[in-house]
Amino acid sequence: MWEQNDIKKVLFSEEEIIKRTKEIGEQITEDYRNNENPMLLVGLLRGSVPFLAELIKHIDLDVQYDFMDVQSYAGTESQGDIKILKDLDTSIKGFDILLVEDIVDTGKTIETVVETLLHKGAASVKIVTLLDKPSRRVANAYADYIGFEVENEFVVGYGMDFDQKYRNLPYIGVLKDECYK
């Protein structure tokens, strides 16, 4: 069982997240408006689901979406070994892919997924992330669209978790140290 008292501070309110997601959706609409290739949003399970659900409301284009489930975390640390637990159900040959992520941290997951999507025949792959944590980047992976940049703190909420908890918080907050140490 968890409590909202486990949150040290709120970084971004639900209202701030929705406002920023609307701005990103409008920019994506503008950038992809004249594309000839079909567009597919690929959400990385499970953390990207709330962000993807909000984002698609603000993209004024005919878009499809699918999901991949990749695992790289155990507790608070990225393990560096990326496992694909669920692959796409859709053929992506010739599609412009917009990879939707909750947070880009070390970049290892994104780097591996991008390589996989290109290998499967994607025409292009761009990345949209709700949060970017550049201070921890070790791979050459950078988002094309960023909601917010965060410091090296352990964040939860709006899809992000600690051991599958806190995902349903409607905001993004920093978890108190004693909750995971």
N, C-alpha and C positions, 0 to 999 in steps of 0.2 A: 504494500500500500504506500502511496506517496501523497504528499500534501503540497499545496502551493507555497507553504512555508519553507520548502526545500530550495526555493529560488532566491538567490542572493540579490539580483537586480533584474529589472526588465530592460532589455536593450531596445526592442522595437514592438510597439503596440500593434494590435490587429488592424487598427485604422491606418497606421503608417505602412504596414505590409501591403494592404490592399491598394493604397495610393501609389506606392512604388511599383507594384505589380501591374497596375493599369498603365503607368508610364512605359514600362518595359513592353507590354503588349502592343501599345501604340507604335513604339519604335520598330518592333518586329514586323508589324503590319506594313509599315512604310518600307522597310528594308526588303521584304519578300513580295511586295505587291505585284511586281512585274516578272516574277520568276516563272519559267516555263516548266520546271520540274515539279512534280507533286511534293508536298511538304508533309513530313511525319514528325510529330513530337514523340520523343522516347523518354519516358519517365523512369528514373531509377528508383525501384522499390526499396524501402517503403517510404523513406523520408520525403521524397519529392511530391507525394500525392496531394497534400493540401495546396502546395504552391502551384502544381500543374492544374489542379481544379480551378484555382483563382485565375491563373494566367490565360487559359483557353477562353475565358469569358471576355477577355480584352484583346484578342487577336481577331481582327475583322477580315479573315480569309477562310477559305475552305481548307481545314486541316484535319488530319487523322492523328490518332495517337495509339501508342502501344507501350508495353512495359518490359523492362529487364530487371532481374533481381541479381545484384552482384553483392558479394560480401568481402569486406576488407577490415572491418572493425571487430574488436572484442573488448568490451568495456569502454574505456576512454581512448584507446590507442589503435591507430591504423596498423594492421599487421603486415602490410606490404604485399601479401599474397592475395591476389584477386581471384575469386571463384565466381563463375557464372552459375547461379542457381536456377534461373529461369531466363530462357532466351526469348527473342521476339517471336510472335506468332505471324508476323507480316514479312513478306519479302521486301527488302529495301532497295533493291537494284534500281538505280536511277532516281532515287528520292533525295531531296534535300532534307537532311536530318537536323533537328534542333533537339539536342540532348538536354533534358531538364533534370537538374540536380538541386538538392536542398543546400549543400555546402561543398565548396571546393576547398580542400584542406591541403594534404600533401600533394595532391594532383595525380597520384598513382592510379587510382580507380579511373578517373576521367581519361588519362592517357591510354590505359589498356582498352577501355570501352571504345574510344575514338578509333584506335587501330583496328579493333574488331569490326566496327561498323563500316569502315572504309574497305576492309578486306571482303566484306559481304556485298560490296558493290554500291554503297551510297555515293551519290553524286557529290555531296558535300556534307560536312558535319560542323555545326556551330554549337556552342555551349551557352546555356542560360542557367544561372544559379541564383538562388535567393540570397545566399551568403558566400562571401569570399574571405578566406583566411590566408593571405599571401605570406605571412611570417613563417608559416610551416611548409611552404612549397618546396618540394624536393624534385618533382618531375617537371618536365617542360609542358605543362598543361595550364591554359589560361582561359577564362570564360570570356565570351564575346558580349554577353549581357549580364550585368551584376546588379542584384538588388541592393545589398549593403555590404560594406567591408567591415570585418570584425577583427578584434585583437585575438591573441592566443588565450582564449578562455573557453571553458567547456560549456557550449550552448545547447539548450533544449527547447522544445516547443515548436509549434507549427510544423509538425512532422518529424522533427529531430528528437532523438531519444538518448537515454542512458539505459542500456540493457532492456530495451523495449518499453521503458516507462517515459512519461511526460510528453509523448507525441501529440496528445490531444489538447495541449495548452494552446489557446488562441493567440498567443504572443510568443516572442522569442526572448528567453531569459538565460541568465548565467546560473548554473547549478552550484549550490554551496559545496565547498570542498569536502566537508564531512559526509556528504551523500555518496561520494564515489571513492574515497580513500580509505 
